[in-house]
């Protein structure tokens, strides 16, 4: 397997993954450190666990925490590591489609609502990543949709406006 064209799967010891995750972790740490200057909380009467900063704090903290192992591997690499990612080249199709999905997802809140936007984003993303089993295409997006809707509506008390498709 010394020839690069024989590699069929991503190299689990590739430093490219670690570099990307480390960049994301540093970016999350910088945003987390500057969060109070980025979000105006002067007029908010919410307690800490329901205020406008709770969601960014949770997301950025999780991003930073999950990047720590990659940072460690980047600084102290194993002896048989490489910078070679996989043998299939640059994935141009997902790089073009995922930004379009993100725009659709964000715009979908207003037109089709939170629930359908989350489900469709996850369904199309999994399909584009070549996950074709019924469980992965339907059950996983449904579970994530239920969790996200529950967190936003019932834990954080964040309600989204009625979708435009229901305003007839």
VENBELFEN-V759324 format. One record per residue. N is the residue number from 1. PHI is phi in whole degrees, -180 to 180 (999 if undefined). Layout:
# VENBELFEN-V759324
n=N phi=PHI
n=N phi=PHI
This chain:
# VENBELFEN-V759324
n=1 phi=999
n=2 phi=-77
n=3 phi=-78
n=4 phi=-67
n=5 phi=-79
n=6 phi=-87
n=7 phi=-72
n=8 phi=-100
n=9 phi=-126
n=10 phi=-64
n=11 phi=-78
n=12 phi=-67
n=13 phi=-104
n=14 phi=-73
n=15 phi=-80
n=16 phi=-64
n=17 phi=-59
n=18 phi=-66
n=19 phi=-64
n=20 phi=-62
n=21 phi=-67
n=22 phi=-67
n=23 phi=-62
n=24 phi=-63
n=25 phi=-65
n=26 phi=-65
n=27 phi=-59
n=28 phi=-64
n=29 phi=-65
n=30 phi=-65
n=31 phi=-65
n=32 phi=-64
n=33 phi=-66
n=34 phi=-100
n=35 phi=-64
n=36 phi=-66
n=37 phi=-83
n=38 phi=-90
n=39 phi=-120
n=40 phi=-80
n=41 phi=-118
n=42 phi=-66
n=43 phi=-94
n=44 phi=-78
n=45 phi=-102
n=46 phi=-76
n=47 phi=-70
n=48 phi=-53
n=49 phi=-77
n=50 phi=-129
n=51 phi=-77
n=52 phi=-71
n=53 phi=-97
n=54 phi=-65
n=55 phi=-67
n=56 phi=-61
n=57 phi=-63
n=58 phi=-62
n=59 phi=-65
n=60 phi=-66
n=61 phi=-65
n=62 phi=-63
n=63 phi=-60
n=64 phi=-67
n=65 phi=-61
n=66 phi=-74
n=67 phi=-89
n=68 phi=-60
n=69 phi=-62
n=70 phi=-67
n=71 phi=-63
n=72 phi=-64
n=73 phi=-66
n=74 phi=-71
n=75 phi=-79
n=76 phi=-123
n=77 phi=-71
n=78 phi=-69
n=79 phi=-66
n=80 phi=-106
n=81 phi=-88
n=82 phi=-152
n=83 phi=-97
n=84 phi=-87
n=85 phi=-85
n=86 phi=-157
n=87 phi=-100
n=88 phi=-107
n=89 phi=80
n=90 phi=-78
n=91 phi=-80
n=92 phi=-66
n=93 phi=-62
n=94 phi=-63
n=95 phi=-67
n=96 phi=-87
n=97 phi=-84
n=98 phi=-64
n=99 phi=-63
n=100 phi=-65
n=101 phi=-64
n=102 phi=-64
n=103 phi=-65
n=104 phi=-61
n=105 phi=-61
n=106 phi=-68
n=107 phi=-73
n=108 phi=-67
n=109 phi=-56
n=110 phi=-73
n=111 phi=-92
n=112 phi=-118
n=113 phi=94
n=114 phi=-61
n=115 phi=-62
n=116 phi=-70
n=117 phi=-64
n=118 phi=-63
n=119 phi=-61
n=120 phi=-65
n=121 phi=-61
n=122 phi=-67
n=123 phi=-62
n=124 phi=-68
n=125 phi=-63
n=126 phi=-64
n=127 phi=-65
n=128 phi=-67
n=129 phi=-86
n=130 phi=67
n=131 phi=-92
n=132 phi=-113
n=133 phi=-74
n=134 phi=-60
n=135 phi=-61
n=136 phi=-68
n=137 phi=-81
n=138 phi=-116
n=139 phi=-71
n=140 phi=-63
n=141 phi=-61
n=142 phi=-66
n=143 phi=-63
n=144 phi=-64
n=145 phi=-62
n=146 phi=-62
n=147 phi=-64
n=148 phi=-66
n=149 phi=-63
n=150 phi=-62
n=151 phi=-61
n=152 phi=-68
n=153 phi=-81
n=154 phi=-107
n=155 phi=-91
n=156 phi=-92
n=157 phi=54
n=158 phi=-107
n=159 phi=-111
n=160 phi=-96
n=161 phi=-64
n=162 phi=-61
n=163 phi=-59
n=164 phi=-62
n=165 phi=-70
n=166 phi=-102
n=167 phi=-98
n=168 phi=-101
